[in-house]
Amino acid sequence: MITPQREQQLQALWRQLVAGSSGTKEKELNLEQLEHLDEALTHTSTGLARHHEQLEFLGDAVLRLAASDFIESEHPQMPVGERSALRAQLVSDRWLAELGSKIGIEALIKLGAKASGDTAARATLRAEHCEALIGAIYRITGKVSPVQIWLAPYWQETSREVLADPHRGNSKSALQEWTQAQGLGLPTYTCQEISRRHGDPRRFHCQVFIQDQNHPRAEAWGGSRRQAEQQAAKAAMQQTTLASLPSSSQTQTS
């Protein structure tokens, strides 16, 4: 049951995102369409039968297709490998979480009591429900174009940043490129879960090794395995940069 207040919120969101764009004729949503939007913004923790997961699954596919079309339109001469790298940034959980912040999606998500108290999961919630929202837009309109029109300005901004710094936010990729350029092969990572507490920023400990023993291992911690690996790679990159500089003793004797 969608309350009048909830209906107003959903209609306002629809107008904010896609209504009136050249990609859709739906200016106001009927009850069935509103239910799709409400479902996309209902978390599993509520215990309700209709929740965001199915629309999130659909949204994942729609998002990747829309991003591929965007790259084809904006960067037709870009090699396939570079397209894949750019698309990975445009559909990442990090990007979706940032999008969620920009559109204020958290205020519209229905949460159960347990999820409401889990502040460490806020970014994940924003990412999941943005993807579900994309699925709902496709379900309502039957077209990818409204999603493309909505996301294009955000993608243009991110594309400029990524193309200016291809490794933005991806230290593992930067380290791998450096080690291969030096003929050192691929870095290796070992990760261990050292805390069972959800939300602990030091839950995982990661060490990274570079084949050349002149470049010692680096270590770092993170709230997830991926975060720990990224932080370890970042630390390793900092070490390689420092190692390439003259030491203080060398400077004094020269």
Secondary structure per residue as TSV (DSSP state, phi and psi in degrees):
chain	resnum	aa	ss	phi	psi
A	1	M	-	360.0	121.9
A	2	I	-	-96.7	119.4
A	3	T	-	-73.1	160.0
A	4	P	H	-56.4	-38.6
A	5	Q	H	-65.8	-42.3
A	6	R	H	-64.8	-39.6
A	7	E	H	-60.4	-42.8
A	8	Q	H	-61.6	-41.5
A	9	Q	H	-62.1	-45.1
A	10	L	H	-69.0	-40.4
A	11	Q	H	-63.5	-39.9
A	12	A	H	-64.6	-40.7
A	13	L	H	-62.8	-43.9
A	14	W	H	-59.5	-44.8
A	15	R	H	-63.8	-38.2
A	16	Q	H	-64.0	-38.7
A	17	L	H	-89.6	-54.3
A	18	V	T	-134.5	-21.1
A	19	A	T	-61.6	134.7
A	20	G	T	87.8	-8.6
A	21	S	S	-73.8	163.1
A	22	S	T	-69.8	-7.8
A	23	G	T	-90.1	-8.0
A	24	T	-	-150.3	148.9
A	25	K	-	-98.2	-9.9
A	26	E	-	-76.9	107.3
A	27	K	S	-87.6	-39.4
A	28	E	S	-128.5	149.4
A	29	L	-	-97.3	142.1
A	30	N	-	-82.7	178.9
A	31	L	H	-60.4	-44.7
A	32	E	H	-61.8	-40.9
A	33	Q	H	-68.5	-38.7
A	34	L	H	-60.7	-35.3
A	35	E	H	-64.6	-35.4
A	36	H	H	-63.1	-44.2
A	37	L	H	-65.4	-41.7
A	38	D	H	-64.5	-39.8
A	39	E	H	-61.4	-40.7
A	40	A	H	-63.9	-23.5
A	41	L	T	-108.2	19.3
A	42	T	B	-114.1	117.4
A	43	H	-	-80.9	153.3
A	44	T	G	-60.1	-26.6
A	45	S	G	-65.3	-14.9
A	46	T	G	-70.9	-21.0
A	47	G	-	79.7	6.2
A	48	L	-	-78.6	151.2
A	49	A	S	-66.9	-37.1
A	50	R	S	-98.3	112.9
A	51	H	-	-139.8	-176.0
A	52	H	T	-77.2	-12.9
A	53	E	H	-62.8	-43.4
A	54	Q	H	-66.0	-40.6
A	55	L	H	-70.6	-30.0
A	56	E	H	-64.0	-42.2
A	57	F	H	-61.1	-45.3
A	58	L	H	-64.9	-43.7
A	59	G	H	-61.1	-33.2
A	60	D	H	-59.0	-45.2
A	61	A	H	-68.6	-42.9
A	62	V	H	-64.2	-41.9
A	63	L	H	-59.9	-45.8
A	64	R	H	-65.2	-39.9
A	65	L	H	-65.9	-45.4
A	66	A	H	-61.9	-41.2
A	67	A	H	-66.3	-38.7
A	68	S	H	-62.6	-44.0
A	69	D	H	-64.8	-39.1
A	70	F	H	-60.6	-46.9
A	71	I	H	-64.8	-40.1
A	72	E	H	-59.9	-40.6
A	73	S	H	-73.7	-42.8
A	74	E	H	-84.3	-30.8
A	75	H	-	-134.8	64.4
A	76	P	T	-63.7	-23.2
A	77	Q	T	-93.6	-0.4
A	78	M	S	-69.8	132.2
A	79	P	-	-60.8	155.2
A	80	V	H	-59.7	-41.5
A	81	G	H	-60.6	-41.6
A	82	E	H	-69.6	-34.4
A	83	R	H	-61.5	-44.0
A	84	S	H	-62.1	-41.7
A	85	A	H	-65.4	-41.8
A	86	L	H	-66.8	-43.8
A	87	R	H	-60.8	-38.4
A	88	A	H	-57.2	-36.1
A	89	Q	H	-72.7	-38.3
A	90	L	H	-74.3	-15.9
A	91	V	T	-118.8	10.5
A	92	S	-	-70.3	157.7
A	93	D	H	-60.5	-37.4
A	94	R	H	-61.2	-45.6
A	95	W	H	-64.5	-42.6
A	96	L	H	-63.0	-38.9
A	97	A	H	-64.6	-39.5
A	98	E	H	-66.0	-39.9
A	99	L	H	-60.5	-43.8
A	100	G	H	-58.3	-38.5
A	101	S	H	-65.1	-41.2
A	102	K	H	-66.0	-34.4
A	103	I	H	-96.7	0.3
A	104	G	T	68.0	39.8
A	105	I	G	-69.7	-27.6
A	106	E	G	-58.1	-36.8
A	107	A	G	-66.5	-16.3
A	108	L	G	-104.5	-7.6
A	109	I	-	-81.2	129.6
A	110	K	B	-84.5	123.5
A	111	L	-	-123.8	151.0
A	112	G	-	-78.6	171.3
A	113	A	H	-60.6	-42.2
A	114	K	H	-65.3	-46.1
A	115	A	H	-67.6	-31.7
A	116	S	H	-62.0	-31.8
A	117	G	T	-89.6	-2.9
A	118	D	-	-93.6	82.5
A	119	T	G	-66.7	-25.1
A	120	A	G	-68.9	-19.0
A	121	A	G	-97.3	10.0
A	122	R	H	-60.1	-44.7
A	123	A	H	-63.3	-41.3
A	124	T	H	-62.4	-42.3
A	125	L	H	-60.5	-45.3
A	126	R	H	-61.4	-43.2
A	127	A	H	-64.2	-47.5
A	128	E	H	-60.5	-45.1
A	129	H	H	-77.6	-25.8
A	130	C	H	-65.2	-41.5
A	131	E	H	-65.0	-41.0
A	132	A	H	-65.0	-36.5
A	133	L	H	-63.1	-40.0
A	134	I	H	-61.6	-42.6
A	135	G	H	-62.1	-38.7
A	136	A	H	-66.9	-40.9
A	137	I	H	-61.0	-42.5
A	138	Y	H	-66.1	-41.1
A	139	R	H	-63.0	-38.7
A	140	I	H	-72.4	-43.8
A	141	T	H	-96.7	-23.7
A	142	G	S	72.9	14.8
A	143	K	-	-137.0	152.3
A	144	V	S	-85.3	-26.6
A	145	S	H	-57.2	-38.1
A	146	P	H	-61.7	-34.8
A	147	V	H	-66.3	-44.1
A	148	Q	H	-61.7	-44.1
A	149	I	H	-65.0	-40.0
A	150	W	H	-65.2	-45.3
A	151	L	H	-87.0	-17.8
A	152	A	H	-52.8	-47.0
A	153	P	H	-61.4	-38.0
A	154	Y	H	-68.3	-40.6
A	155	W	H	-66.5	-37.5
A	156	Q	H	-61.3	-42.5
A	157	E	H	-63.8	-47.1
A	158	T	H	-65.4	-39.5
A	159	S	H	-60.0	-43.1
A	160	R	H	-59.9	-42.7
A	161	E	H	-67.2	-42.8
A	162	V	H	-67.2	-43.9
A	163	L	H	-68.6	-27.5
A	164	A	H	-74.9	-29.9
A	165	D	S	-143.0	86.6
A	166	P	T	-56.9	-25.1
A	167	H	T	-100.1	17.6
A	168	R	T	-52.9	116.3
A	169	G	T	75.2	8.3
A	170	N	-	-131.5	77.7
A	171	S	H	-66.6	-31.1
A	172	K	H	-61.6	-43.0
A	173	S	H	-65.0	-42.1
A	174	A	H	-63.8	-43.2
A	175	L	H	-65.5	-42.4
A	176	Q	H	-61.1	-42.7
A	177	E	H	-63.3	-39.6
A	178	W	H	-66.9	-47.3
A	179	T	H	-64.1	-37.7
A	180	Q	H	-68.5	-38.0
A	181	A	H	-64.8	-29.4
A	182	Q	T	-87.9	0.7
A	183	G	T	72.3	28.1
A	184	L	-	-101.1	3.6
A	185	G	-	75.7	-156.1
A	186	L	-	-96.8	141.6
A	187	P	-	-65.3	152.6
A	188	T	E	-118.5	144.4
A	189	Y	E	-121.9	138.8
A	190	T	E	-124.2	125.1
A	191	C	E	-121.2	144.3
A	192	Q	E	-137.9	133.4
A	193	E	E	-80.7	117.6
A	194	I	-	-110.5	-2.4
A	195	S	-	-142.7	140.8
A	196	R	-	-96.3	-0.7
A	197	R	-	-81.7	118.0
A	198	H	T	-65.2	133.3
A	199	G	T	92.0	-4.9
A	200	D	-	-69.3	119.9
A	201	P	T	-67.8	-11.0
A	202	R	T	-117.7	35.3
A	203	R	S	-67.9	-35.7
A	204	F	E	-117.1	139.2
A	205	H	E	-112.2	131.3
A	206	C	E	-130.6	139.8
A	207	Q	E	-120.1	142.0
A	208	V	E	-121.3	136.5
A	209	F	E	-118.4	139.7
A	210	I	-	-112.3	139.0
A	211	Q	S	-54.8	-41.9
A	212	D	S	-72.1	116.8
A	213	Q	T	-69.5	-9.2
A	214	N	T	-72.8	-12.8
A	215	H	S	-113.3	94.1
A	216	P	-	-65.1	164.1
A	217	R	-	-63.5	157.2
A	218	A	E	-122.6	159.4
A	219	E	E	-139.9	156.7
A	220	A	E	-162.4	171.1
A	221	W	E	-125.4	158.4
A	222	G	E	-161.2	163.2
A	223	G	S	-73.4	-17.7
A	224	S	S	-136.3	166.0
A	225	R	H	-59.8	-42.6
A	226	R	H	-63.2	-44.1
A	227	Q	H	-62.3	-42.2
A	228	A	H	-62.9	-42.1
A	229	E	H	-64.0	-43.2
A	230	Q	H	-62.7	-42.3
A	231	Q	H	-67.2	-37.4
A	232	A	H	-65.9	-41.6
A	233	A	H	-63.6	-40.0
A	234	K	H	-62.3	-43.0
A	235	A	H	-63.8	-39.2
A	236	A	H	-65.2	-40.2
A	237	M	H	-62.7	-39.6
A	238	Q	H	-64.4	-38.6
A	239	Q	H	-65.9	-41.8
A	240	T	H	-66.7	-34.4
A	241	T	H	-66.3	-44.4
A	242	L	H	-65.6	-38.1
A	243	A	H	-65.8	-25.5
A	244	S	T	-82.4	-9.0
A	245	L	S	-91.4	152.9
A	246	P	-	-63.0	137.8
A	247	S	-	-73.4	163.4
A	248	S	H	-62.3	-36.9
A	249	S	H	-68.0	-39.7
A	250	Q	H	-62.9	-39.7
A	251	T	H	-64.4	-38.7
A	252	Q	H	-70.8	-34.3
A	253	T	H	-86.8	-12.6
A	254	S	-	-82.4	360.0
